[in-house]
Amino acid sequence: MAMIGISNTVTQNFDKTIKMSKKFVVPKFQRDYSWDKEQWSDLWDDIETMLSSKDERYHYMGYLVLQEVGDEESLIIDGQQRFTTIVFIILAAMKSIKNMADSGFDQDENRTRYESLAKEYVGDIDTVSLEYDNILKLNRNNDGYFKDYIVKLEQLPVRNLNKSEKLMKSSFDFFESKLSGKFATGAEYANFIKNIVNGLYFTIITVTDEMNAFRVFETLNARGVQLSSADLLKNYFFSLVDNNSSHSSRINSLDNLWEKLTSIIQTKKLPDFIRYYWNCSHKSVRSAELFKVVKNEIKTDKEVFAMVNDMIKYADIFMALQDPNDETWKNDSSVANDIRLLKLFGLKQPLSMLMAAFEKKSFKEFAKLLHYTIFICFRYNVISNRNPNDMEKVLNSIATEITKTGEVLYSELQKIYVDDNTFVSNFQLKEFGISTPDKQKVRYILGIIEKAISAHEVSLDDESATIEHILPQNPDESWDVDDIKIDRLVYRLGNLCLLERSLNSEVSNKNFEDKTNVYKKSSYRTTSSIAEVYQDWNEDTINKRQKKMADIAKGYWSIDFFKIS
């Protein structure tokens, strides 16, 4: 049974695909051609592997999402880079056939081959203008170069090209160089073309409108295919301006604004940015709903310009919130440190609230809110592993209030502040794995506890401060611990301590007494005191040590809401 909004789904080769419609159109404002040598080389290697195979000669190219426009036209919603590059390969092979005909080699046969291939994979030629009615029509920035130079197989100009035109030229040149002289006859080149169009397979998903295209995008994203909902939003914005505006210059103005936006926001982060920006002033929307919600609200070219200009205003802070070394924080090391923790904790839920606070409040107020957010998230996310969706709803309500009135609702923060008893209970049982992020979190936690006891400052970036497992990960028989207990205890916070790298190599898997003799040399008071406090090391001592750590943690990561509200 077909999904609603999807008229057809089929897996088929490129030859059958290109014959599905009389014309394949890359939407006017969709992103430009962007593949580079890495992608060309990968595709060429795949083709050569496919053609040299003694078994079935085929290679799967992934998804191609098409939108039906009448009976004879299909918009390429996703997959245009692959589709266009295959056409370049076909044209490069056709050029070798044309060159043979032009040089007089099997002239009549090769000319016939060339014209037949052009009709199948390029388009019909107008007998008066001698212009091709191309089967493939690229976007507004690429189609002129494609139609006037690449399709005609003329000398490609090198001057005054935009970035994507340079990539198109380089792509065609790459495949032409691979094919030039590869075969001895036009028949062999024609056979090469037939082999690739019959061997390269796509899963074709045909949708009925752009909304269903977006739903497909989301489904493919969930399955690991990297598609961008921002592309669809961009196309919608540009189409609105193109269709509604009586001023042709507005398209160029919007183009300049979008380029400014994308020069600040990395392409892969643009969909996230648009969502967090939107949630600064609207009810929290999930990624899957973003396009529908924005489309329902943004209806005019005036609204498009207002939104894009506003996004540019928020773009710098969005990027800065993910980079502790950003220039924005150069004069405030404490804020930079909190940004580092925001990144360390892997937190995205507070972004809308913090973006709104940075834009609407003083830097001092922003810094204060950021600091409290770190404490709240440490309790909520890092130690207690609470539902991040519930947190985002609360933070979103604060973000919209800041945008609307400029007021920070600290009372709302209290809703996601894990109370002391729950926090201590969770902390006492907390364990961390051996991944790099986990090790960094442990270094941070142990560093704070060390500072509370000895005033010894431990930097997050101090690579000399290693994480030592007191009960080793692979203990020998001297520890007298069964495998079940090892799994339960070895990664507990109470079993971990800071130790200088120079000393860590001395302890290895030694027994507890030998280890403590090394620990005594440590400059970390929480480590050197282990031998003073504990005579042996077992589950009971780990529990006792972790309880003491939890009591210190409760006092440090604490907020008095009566003083800040």
GUPALO-39124 format. One record per residue: residue in one letter; x, z, y of N, C-alpha, C in turn. Coordinates in steps of 0.001 Angstrom, whole numbers, plus 500000, padded with zeros to 6 digits. Layout:
N
AXZYXZYXZY/...
% end
This chain:
565
M500842500000498799500000500000500000500874500000501248/A500630499073502183501464498952503374501213500107504330/M502286500508505014502140501530506044501357500960507214/I500621501820507918499890501401509106500864500888510148/G500595499673510659501451499104511702502584498262511162/I502796498271509818503817497426509209503097496347508416/S503284495100508838502543494020508202503229493517506944/N504554493755506852505254493245505685506604493933505551/T507021494178504319508365494668504029508871493907502817/V510026493260502962510545492461501874512064492420501971/T512724492370500820514172492184500795514457490746500387/Q515170490031501242515426488613500984516705488170501680/N517191486984501316518444486504501890518247485929503280/F519370485651503931519316485167505314518634483813505404/D518819482968504410518205481641504430516690481741504516/K516092482585503667514636482755503708514199483453504986/T515044484362505465514694485123506670514593484216507883/I515583483344508079515610482516509285514513481454509259/K513916481266508079512823480303507971511455480982508080/M511464482305508354510201483029508501509476482665509791/S510246482353510839509668482042512147510363480825512731/K509693480182513658510325479062514360511326479567515383/K511141480831515803512037481376516821512214482877516618/F513492483308516726513829484727516697514384485101518071/V513750486088518692514071486416520086514561487853520186/V515759488022520756516219489356521115515531489711522430/P514757490786522481514035491120523710514940491061524939/K514370490581526023515134490255527225516043491388527688/F515574492616527535516325493740528094516946494632527007/Q516944494130525782517622494908524747519133494823524978/R519887495737524324521310495833524604522041494538524253/D523153494328524929523943493118524773524681493109523435/Y525246491954523116526085491838521931527269492792522080/S527522493601521049528529494657521201529472494792520010/W529285493988518973530201494096517842531615493701518263/D532605494359517660533997494022517969534753493740516677/K536082493676516767536892493201515643536700494039514385/E536485495332514554536290496187513373535099495722512558/Q533973495442513243532775494989512538532944493564512003/W533574492670512791533783491295512311534643491298511057/S535722492095511104536647492142509958535952492680508723/D535145493739508905534431494320507771533481493295507152/L532742492570508007531791491586507500532534490444506794/W533631489991507376534390488909506750534938489349505390/D535462490566505310535958491074504030534839491146502998/D533641491576503455532497491647502537532114490263502037/I532169489272502935531822487903502543532835487357501529/E534116487570501805535137487065500883535023487750499511/T534735489055499531534548489770498262533343489218497514/M532255488966498254531042488417497655531310487048497028/L532005486174497757532220484806497284533222484713496139/S534096485723496043535086485704494964534596486407493702/S533413487005493797532874487744492654532515486797491512/K532793487229490294532432486449489119531012486763488664/D530452487844489220529080488225488873528125487640489910/E527035488323490178526075487850491181526704487883492565/R526575486809493294527200486709494608526197487074495699/Y526147488352496026525288488771497130525879490013497784/H525494490225499043525922491417499783524742491894500618/Y524467493198500551523322493765501264523704494113502696/M522955493603503663523267493774505088522488494898505749/G521539495507505044520767496600505639519419496136506164/Y518888496880507129517546496635507641517551495645508804/L516491494855508866516209493994510017514767494272510413/V514562494828511607513216495181512063512731494101513018/L511633493453512655511059492372513447509674492763513942/Q509330492271515123507977492489515663507295491142515814/E506126491030515225505390489765515279504881489490516689/V505111488256517176504551487805518454503890486460518185/G502613486464517930501940485228517553502362484795516163/D502126483525515861502390483015514516503793482442514356/E504467482165515458505714481409515356506922482112515959/E506764483337516435507883484004517098508012485442516599/S509259485865516406509547487242515996510579487840516935/L510287489027517436511273489763518227512185490528517275/I513497490465517519514437491239516709514570492608517363/I513863493581516814513864494928517375515135495674516985/D515572495484515748516852496072515335517512495153514320/G518821495006514433519580494140513536520140492918514216/Q519979492861515559520408491657516280521906491430516193/Q522710492507516113524163492339516055524555491602514771/R523977492008513652524278491375512366523730489953512314/F522494489778512771521851488471512751522665487481513582/T523030487884514809523779487006515711525142486667515128/T525810487640514542527155487403514004527113486428512840/I526081486487511998525948485516510906525778484113511474/V525016483985512551524858482673513194526208482185513721/F527017483079514284528356482688514748529188482123513583/I529115482774512421529875482320511252529412480922510837/I528102480728510817527560479405510467528058478355511453/L528000478675512750528437477718513778529928477430513667/A530731478455513347532176478247513209532469477297512047/A531721477450510933531894476533509804531412475129510164/M530311475045510905529801473743511346530800473040512258/K531534473821513054532525473210513946533620472505513143/S534019473092512019535019472444511168534490471127510621/I533203471094510247532590469840509778532546468825510912/K532166469271512119532092468380513286533469467808513611/N534493468670513543535854468208513842536295467130512844/M535896467287511577536227466264510579535543464944510913/A534252465033511291533516463820511643534124463154512873/D534451463966513882535014463417515124536376462768514898/S537107463254513899538432462689513621538368461512512660/G537145461158512235536973460003511377537031460296509895/F537140461569509499537227461927508081535816462012507492/D535516461117506551534152461043505996533131461138507126/Q533301460285508112532581460419509383531067460470509215/D530505459497508519529047459428508409528486460606507615/E529156460915506475528670462022505648528750463356506391/N529861463589507068530017464869507772529096464979508975/R528834463848509634527878463902510751526484464238510235/T526138463657509109524824463949508507524744465423508098/R525835465909507483525867467332507106525678468221508338/Y526419467901509364526368468701510596524951468735511176/E524324467559511274522980467480511868521948468211511003/S522098468120509687521168468795508780521299470318508903/L522544470803508946522771472254509093522275472756510443/A522497471962511509522050472356512838520532472489512878/K519843471570512226518378471616512220517875472862511492/E518589473256510420518169474424509640518479475749510319/Y519665475837510934520142477157511373520391477291512875/V520263476183513610520453476251515065519157475925515777/G518558474774515456517303474387516089517237472889516287/D516049472418516679515867470991516949516520470621518271/I516984469393518371517602468938519608516660467970520317/D516524468147521625515709467261522448516470465946522636/T515833464834522261516535463550522308516823463070523720/V516118463622524711516355463218526098517418464100526751/S517199465420526757518133466344527412519341466670526545/L519196466392525226520235466742524253520508468252524223/E519488469022524608519570470486524542518887470963523268/Y519484471968522614518860472558521436517731473498521837/D516641473406521098515593474428521186515962475483520146/N516796476424520551517447477322519597516456478167518802/I516723478288517515515953479204516671516204480642517124/L517444480936517515517817482276517989517943482268519503/K517202483152520143517296483312521603517782484731521892/L518937484851522553519507486166522837518933486744524120/N519401487936524493518840488597525680519314487921526959/R518854488408528080519082487714529353520551487643529744/N521363488611529283522780488593529634523615487722528705/N523077487385527541523863486677526530523397485256526249/D522121484974526501521569483705526017522179482488526698/G522493482608527995523071481468528702524394481047528082/Y525272481986527834526579481684527255526420481153525830/F525504481763525082525249481333523710524737479894523689/K523760479611524544523103478299524525523984477199525107/D524698477518526182525460476486526894526820476191526285/Y527375477150525559528739476953525072528877477112523553/I528447478262523006528697478508521583527906477537520716/V526609477388520986525775476504520173526260475057520252/K526710474640521415527170473254521592528571473029521024/L529215474117520587530553474049519994531551473383520926/E531389473693522229532311473171523214533430474182523442/Q534425473779524249535497474701524610534893475903525321/L535189477084524826534571478284525395535336478724526642/P534637478889527769535320479337528991535830480766528844/V536879481089529575537480482423529482537388483196530788/R537008482548531869536969483204533170535551483639533524/N535488484682534328534214485180534883533187485519533810/L533664486106532714532763486513531639532461487993531763/N531201488351531435530907489779531374531409490335530040/K531304491635529872531884492292528691531332491725527395/S530022491542527310529430491069526062529753489603525810/E529861488793526866530256487393526694531681487297526146/K532558488180526607533926488211526068533912488549524577/L533028489491524193532920489843522777532351488683521966/M531373487970522527530808486813521838531871485740521627/K532642485471522670533727484476522550534745484916521497/S535145486176521571536145486685520627535618486647519194/S534328486925519032533723486887517704533758485476517145/F533330484511517956533340483125517487534767482674517190/D535706483001518071537109482632517859537656483246516575/F537265484494516307537735485195515100537318484434513845/F536034484065513778535546483387512578536036481939512517/E536183481311513683536737479950513681538163479955513126/S538949480972513516540327481052513016540365481315511511/K539396482090511015539343482357509581538957481104508784/L538136480235509386537597479081508671538394477804508885/S539135477745509981539889476522510275540899476239509166/G540747475085508504541656474699507430541414475405506109/K540366476210506044540099476958504799539686476022503671/F538940474960504011538468474006503010538952472604503360/A538996471756502346539559470409502531538512469372502897/T537234469670502609536189468677502858534989469302503555/G534201468426504175532970468885504805531999469437503791/A531996468866502590531104469351501540531427470798501182/E532711471144501170533099472517500861532651473485501953/Y532765473036503229532283473892504333530764474073504254/A530043472979503936528590473074503805528227474009502651/N528993473947501563528752474826500430529018476283500799/F530069476525501621530357477873502113529154478428502884/I528590477616503782527429478056504565526263478390503642/K525998477513502680524894477758501755525106479042500955/N526358479292500583526652480507499815526407481773500624/I526778481761501911526585483004502680525115483199503055/V524395482113503401522985482313503772522148482691502558/N522608482279501363521890482660500145522347484012499608/G523550484457500001524104485681499437523957486926500290/L523736486759501608523588487914502498522118488312502557/Y521832489537502113520446490001502000520119491068503044/F518895491015503568518337492019504471517061492596503862/T516769493841504216515415494362504030514678494126505334/I513702493241505306512967492847506508511740493738506651/I511668494456507768510481495256508084509808494604509279/T508601494090509072507875493416510146506779494344510662/V506818494628511964505841495541512573504944494766513522/T503840495407513885502843494714514702502993494962516192/D503644496065516577503825496341517999505011497275518179/E505395497499519441506608498274519722506461499747519326/M505240500279519352505051501671518958505362501847517476/N504906500906516670505208500978515246506687500704514993/A507303499893515843508753499683515735509477501006515915/F509016501804516859509661503099517098509482504027515899/R508298503990515293508084504830514109509030504419512982/V509253503125512857510209502645511858511600503142512190/F511954503095513490513255503604513927513450505026513433/E512444505852513642512565507255513283512715507429511777/T511966506625510988512072506698509536513469506310509085/L514004505241509664515348504802509297516388505818509720/N516204506421510889517137507460511324517174508607510328/A516006508986509821515933510102508876516659509757507583/R516803508464507318517489508035506095518950507701506357/G519439508025507544520861507878507806521254506573508463/V520296505681508805520625504435509480520693504707510971/Q521809504357511601522028504737512985521348503767513954/L520147504097514349519398503308515316519125504162516542/S518936503521517690518782504275518926517408504068519540/S516654505160519671515356505090520344515545504790521828/A516724505089522379516994504807523792516929503317524071/D517316502493523097517242501042523279515798500594523511/L514882501178522727513476500810522862512920501266524210/L513306502469524639512861502957525948513406502088527074/K514677501722526956515267500856527979514494499544528065/N514212498946526927513493497675526920512114497827527554/Y511464498958527278510147499211527863510238499343529386/F511226500105529871511393500278531313511635498941532015/F512547498155531464512873496878532099511685495918532050/S510938495939530954509761495081530851508717495464531888/L508538496780532103507588497229533120507958496689534499/V509227496821534844509678496355536163509570494840536254/D509941494162535172509905492696535162508478492178535309/N507526492853534661506141492374534659505352492810535891/N505692493982536439504866494566537503505396494350538907/S506672494019539019507270493948540347507238492530540905/S506914492432542189506939491130542873508311490853543461/H509218491816543371510568491659543914511551491424542771/S512092490220542679512992489879541584514267490708541618/S514648491176542807515895491951542924515791493316542254/R514569493765541967514407495087541373514991495160539966/I514962494051539232515578494040537907517071494308538027/N517711493651538985519145493880539185519417495317539610/S518535495856540437518700497248540875518585498201539686/L517585497949538827517410498801537648518589498632536697/D519073497413536574520232497155535720521435497965536190/N521646497992537499522772498748538065522601500255537820/L521361500739537970521101502160537742521320502522536271/W520851501658535373521013501951533943522489501926533556/E523221500995534141524661500941533871525350502203534378/K524899502693535522525455503942536060525159505103535123/L523940505137534592523552506198533664524411506154532398/T524562504958531830525304504835530577526810504968530779/S527276504860532012528695505117532262528993506623532231/I527942507428532415528097508888532376527805509426530981/I526701508951530405526271509435529087526798508506528005/Q527516509051527055527980508245525930526774507673525196/T526899506411524758525769505704524153525122506485523017/K525952507077522163525400507786521013524652509054521421/K524915509546522649524249510759523108523027510464523981/L522807509189524294521729508841525223520347509254524719/P519998509017523442518665509464522989518477510970523129/D519509511740522779519420513199522937519254513570524400/F520045512928525264519965513245526690518562513011527227/I517982511863526899516649511541527435515649512601526985/R515742513044525753514804514075525264515000515391525998/Y516248515836526129516481517120526800516157517034528289/Y516423515877528879516029515681530280514509515796530407/W513774515108529553512310515119529603511777516533529430/N512400517277528535511929518639528248512250519633529358/C513042519202530344513268520063531511511990520299532297/S511089519335532260509899519425533110508594519151532372/H508679518994531055507480518720530263507465519609529020/K506291519699528420506170520417527156507137519822526145/S507764520681525353508791520241524414508273519129523511/V509058518057523438508684516916522612509794516668521598/R509397516382520363510371516063519324510841514618519484/S511976514307518881512543512963518978511542511905518547/A510812512183517470509876511209516917508723510898517865/E508451511782518813507314511597519721507738511102521103/L509050511054521353509538510818522714509040509502523291/F509213508416522564508820507110523103507337507067523436/K506521507563522535505071507560522760504710508364524002/V505313509540524143504986510414525274505427509797526594/V506664509279526630507162508669527868506332507445528232/K506034506628527240505250505416527501503867505746528060/N503275506832527569501945507216528044501962507712529486/E503122508206529943503189508753531303503793507776532310/I504801507027531899505472506096532820504795504744532710/K504040504381533758503197503177533696503551502133534745/T504292502497535786504565501568536874506063501443537111/D506441500373537826507860500188538135508361501302539055/K507490501802539908507875502902540796508228504140539989/E507428504431538957507689505595538108508968505408537293/V509245504176536898510492503893536169511693504228537034/F511707503731538272512839503991539170512993505488539456/A511863506176539625511927507614539888512555508346538706/M512162507972537481512692508657536303514171508342536087/V514552507080536214515950506712535976516861507339537023/N516435507338538273517234508006539314517372509497539039/D516286510099538570516332511529538279517229511810537075/M517195510931536078518064511106534911519528511054535319/I519866510168536238521251510068536715521686511392537338/K520760512032538038521061513310538680521399514384537653/Y520768514321536483520977515327535437522091514949534457/A522563513720534520523483513225533492524800513993533463/D525371514265534624526677514939534670526613516330534043/I525571517079534338525495518440533816525243518411532303/F524498517420531822524292517296530370525625517131529653/M526490516276530174527793516064529546528691517282529725/A528628517901530907529483519067531181529131520249530281/L527849520388529944527425521497529086527990521388527669/Q528542520243527340529114520038526007530631519954526016/D531214520257527192532674520147527313533224521302528150/P533824522308527513534350523460528264535492523096529209/N536091521922529008537193521489529873536739520577531001/D535436520426531152534914519574532222535285520140533597/E535469519236534538535844519623535899534848520596536528/T533605520534536088532556521396536652532911522873536527/W533662523227535470533936524646535189535362525060535559/K536102524186536241537532524455536446537802525698537292/N536842526098538123537057527266538983536424528550538449/D535891528495537246535242529689536678535539529752535187/S536565530487534819537004530548533421535975531223532521/S535211532164533071534216532858532237533082531910531853/V532672531059532790531637530062532473532191529052531474/A533433528627531685534059527692530742534099528286529346/N534363529583529259534401530248527958533014530269527314/D531981530504528125530621530489527578530222529086527117/I530671528056527836530409526682527403531110526422526071/R532309526963525928533039526831524663532253527485523517/L531650528635523806530851529319522783529567528544522480/L528971527969523490527782527138523297528094526020522300/K529271525433522479529714524362521575530056524916520202/L530760526051520162531154526668518893529937527024518049/F528908527545518682527699527938517956526844526737517560/G527198525540518053526433524330517735525041524351518322/L524917524863519553523599525078520155523164523895521015/K522000523337520711521390522290521529520091522779522181/Q519459523764521541518141524212522026518146524672523484/P519233525296523984519194525753525384519472524670526428/L519775523429526008520258522431526970519263522143528094/S517997521966527767517006521661528817516932522797529834/M516886524029529348516812525184530243518047525267531137/L519225525060530557520465525168531332520613524015532311/M520170522819531915520179521678532846519288521966534049/A518095522485533779517158522803534862517731523881535773/A518342524905535168518900526006535961520050525526536844/F520881524657536321522012524157537106521518523364538312/E520452522596538124519930521759539208519114522545540228/K518397523574539778517431524242540651517879525606541174/K518892526209540514519331527542540905520765527493541432/S521201528617542004522590528720542455523514528750541245/F524792528467541474525751528495540360525833529899539773/K525732530900540624525786532281540155524629532581539213/E523426532140539581522258532365538728522366531579537428/F522871530352537537523076529541536346524039530243535384/A525167530728535919526181531393535094525611532638534415/K524785533354535142524158534564534594523227534204533433/L522410533183533630521488532759532575522262532242531362/L523326531490531599524157530984530515524729532131529680/H525226533158530366525857534273529665524843535017528794/Y523667535261529339522633535919528540522202535037527366/T522181533732527597521802532796526531522775532886525362/I524071533005525667525088533130524618524827534377523777/F524538535496524430524270536740523707523028536615522828/I521980536034523411520726535881522666520935534975521458/C521636533863521669521857532902520577522791533470519514/F523728534316519936524601534944518941523764535788517991/R522861536574518557521999537417517720521026536554516905/Y520435535569517560519339534799516963519850533771515944/N520848532987516341521316531873515516522474532245514600/V523544532783515216524787532977514474524651534062513412/I524042535175513782523953536314512855522639536319512073/S521532536032512727520227536226512068519622534951511476/N520181533770511815519704532506511237518196532318511384/R517683532616512595516248532445512848515903530965513049/N514613530659513053514119529283513183514467528706514565/P515308527656514630515693527094515932514542526431516669/N513530525958515946512376525322516600511583526335517420/D511448527550516877510747528597517627511522528942518898/M512845528970518784513678529245519954513504528155521012/E513488526906520578513401525805521540512093525850522326/K511011526239521679509727526323522383509788527341523523/V510407528484523243510528529525524274511427529040525412/L512583528485525074513515528021526099512924526878526904/N512097526067526256511434524974526971510469525505528024/S509752526559527691508810527132528658509556527666529881/I510760528200529646511578528677530765512079527502531583/A512487526426530909512988525234531600511928524636532520/T510713524481532006509655523868532824509288524750534015/E509348526065533826509042526974534941510129526905536010/I511388526814535587512488526675536555512305525397537360/T511993524288536670511815523001537349510630523048538304/K509563523715537885508331523744538674508405524704539859/T508906525917539629508857526957540668510228527486541075/G511243527197540278512565527757540560512744529158540025/E511745529683539334511821531049538811512320531059537366/V513238531979537064513730532155535695512917533260535029/L512222532917533969511383533891533285512211534647532239/Y512950535655532711513774536426531772512915537154530745/S511675537443531113510784538122530154510523537244528930/E510560535918529120510383535013527989511575535089527041/L512770535272527606513964535386526763513854536557525787/Q513176537581526234513043538784525399512311538480524087/K511487537416524090510741537051522885511653536603521748/I512837536097522106513747535614521060515002536483520970/Y514943537653521594516063538602521523515885539461520271/V516777539276519302516679540040518044516961541509518346/D516029542383517981516167543812518301517369544420517582/D517822545584518065519049546210517569519007546495516070/N517917547054515591517834547431514175517950546196513267/T517233545137513658517287543899512867518671543276512948/F519243543265514161520572542681514354521620543411513516/V521610544742513572522586545533512807522401545286511311/S521159545246510866520870545012509458521410543657509007/N521196542638509827521679541297509496523200541217509561/F523771541873510572525225541837510754525932542487509561/Q525348543565509047525981544307507946526109543482506669/L525303542456506552525338541616505349525911540225505617/K526354539971506845526761538617507236528049538193506543/E528046536935506092529253536352505523529443534944506111/F530686534480506079531016533155506596531856532405505574/G531701531085505564532457530248504638533856529942505153/I534430528868504622535820528543504948535934527279505784/S534797526744506273534865525554507131535533525922508452/T536029524919509148536691525174510434535761525851511444/P534517525377511621533613526077512557533378527532512172/D533232527793510867533020529180510424534243530040510735/K535428529495510500536645530237510800536741530553512291/Q536349529605513125536395529828514571535395530897515002/K534221530902514375533233531939514678533753533315514255/V534382533360513086534940534635512613536035535116513555/R536918534203513987537978534588514918537374535141516209/Y536298534518516670535617534995517881535064536404517667/I534339536614516568533714537920516299534777539003516134/L535779538728515303536838539727515082537630539970516360/G537768538929517179538470539084518457537733540005519407/I536403539883519451535599540768520309535696542212519825/I535630542410518523535724543771517974537110544354518230/E538141543526518104539499543970518410539616544395519873/K539045543601520755539093543920522187538361545229522471/A537233545456521790536464546690521999537247547922521568/I538103547776520557538854548915520027540187549115520728/S540887548003521003542266548138521502542521547483522847/A541524546792523399541675546024524640542611544825524467/H542943544499523214543778543336522902542916542076522993/E543211541201523947542426539977524153542858538926523135/V541894538376522402542183537323521418541507536040521876/S542314535038522182541775533769522665541141532977521536/L540062532261521860539431531380520891540385530288520427/D541333529958521283542257528867520986543555529342520341/D543650530639520061544893531193519524545005530875518030/E545719529788517720545859529370516329546754530303515521/S547506531165516217548364532107515488547555533244514879/A546310533411515345545434534451514801544678533874513612/T545183534110512418544555533564511213543522534539510658/I542661534021509785541634534845509132542138535240507749/E542306536526507542542804537069506284541644537656505475/H541559537236504200540595537829503269541282538999502575/I540821540196502854541478541382502279541361541344500754/L540136541268500239539954540913498834540198539414498761/P541231538957498068541593537532498106540500536639497522/Q540531535370497905539586534414497354539845534179495861/N541100534333495457541462534188494039542285535402493594/P541651536559493448542392537792493126542901537793491689/D544044538498491484544525538660490110543884539908489496/E544313540247488266543662541343487540543874542710488190/S544878542823489091545136544120489720543968544576490596/W543109543633491001541981543988491871540798544541491072/D540745544271489811539697544811488941538293544529489505/V538059543248489833536758542831490390536248541656489565/D534989541724489095534467540608488300534072539446489212/D533872538281488599533620537047489360532357537127490212/I531349537796489704530083537902490453530304538673491748/K531059539764491666531332540557492864532219539794493845/I533171539044493318534041538264494205533208537336495072/D532297536592494450531432535667495196530595536399496231/R530207537627495905529341538389496801530109539031497959/L531395539283497771532139540104498724533186539352499550/V533787538328498980535006537790499584534778537203500975/Y533584536669501262533328536047502554532562536946503525/R532345538201503124531683539164504008532570539466505213/L531953539675506379532726540002507580533579541254507383/G533050542207506629533796543444506390535053543235505571/N535167542080504918536352541778504112537359540905504875/L537076540658506128537920539761506908538631540516508022/C539849540095508312540572540677509437541475539636510066/L541889539888511295542839539022511973544254539359511506/L545068538335511333546455538561510947547324537433511496/E548461537820512073549370536815512605549778535827511506/R549909534566511898550270533534510925551585533870510214/S552522534457510964553828534790510385553723535849509294/L552677536706509384552492537753508380551597537307507219/N550742536337507495549768535919506484550450535403505224/S551565534695505413552267534145504253552857535237503370/E553003536448503926553589537556503153552584538207502203/V551292538107502532550308538869501758549808538127500526/S549523536825500682549073535985499572548000536708498757/N548189536803497428547220537459496546547707538823496074/K548536539476496884549079540786496497547968541818496336/N548316542935495708547314543989495557547089544682496903/F546075545533496940545666546133498205546786546956498839/E547493547742498051548549548588498616549650547747499245/D550066546703498553551113545832499102550630545120500365/K549369544742500347548819544074501533548833545008502739/T548421546241502546548344547166503684549715547428504291/N550753547354503483552112547512504022552449546383504984/V551889545202504736552068544080505662551155544258506876/Y549916544685506632548965544875507731549507545843508789/K550281546839508354550825547832509294551696547188510369/K552245546017510070553116545326511024552316544550512072/S551012544392511863550195543561512742549994544206514112/S549910543360515132549632543847516492548135544082516708/Y547296543610515754545855543822515854545511545212515313/R544980546051516169544686547425515783543658547486514653/T542676546576514669541651546564513622542254546241512256/T543414545615512247544085545270510984545094546340510585/S545940546739511548546988547729511219546403549069510797/S545164549381511215544555550678510896543862550699509535/I543802549564508856543090549522507572543674550530506583/A545029550593506516545676551524505575545409552979505938/E545203553255507230544944554629507678543544555086507279/V542623554148507255541217554489507044540802554388505580/Y541366553390504861540897553129503495542057553250502503/Q541833554025501422542855554219500392542748553150499286/D541566552583499131541394551492498166540394550491498756/W540178549408498019539308548359498574538310547905497519/N537014548139497817535961547780496873534681547492497660/E533594547310496951532341546962497616531909548047498594/D532106549292498237531696550403499095532483550413500407/T533793550203500313534612550219501540534301549010502420/I534027547875501803533647546681502584532352546949503337/N531380547574502669530111547907503319530318548868504490/K531160549885504272531416550870505332532093550213506538/R533089549382506255533804548725507364532872547787508131/Q532023547049507413531136546105508085530054546833508884/K529670548024508431528694548809509211529303549255510537/K530563549667510502531241550048511751531339548855512696/M531638547697512132531709546483512946530351546165513557/A529283546378512781527926546092513263527561546992514439/D527966548233514389527675549169515488528396548739516774/I529631548282516624530369547784517802529703546522518330/A529312545620517407528666544362517791527361544614518542/K526599545585518078525321545923518728525541546288520194/G526594547030520470526857547436521841527378546301522705/Y528194545426522121528783544345522932527766543244523215/W527128542727522163526174541624522353524803542217522659/S524711542858523814523502543598524169523040543209525570/I521725543142525748521143542825527055520131543904527412/D520245544411528624519264545361529149518285544582530013/F517147544231529460516193543383530165515572544086531373/F515594545396531397515060546105532562515919545858533803/K517207545572533585518116545376534712518165543930535204/I517716542984534385517833541579534793516508540944535166/S515401541524534765514106540889535039513671541123536481/
% end
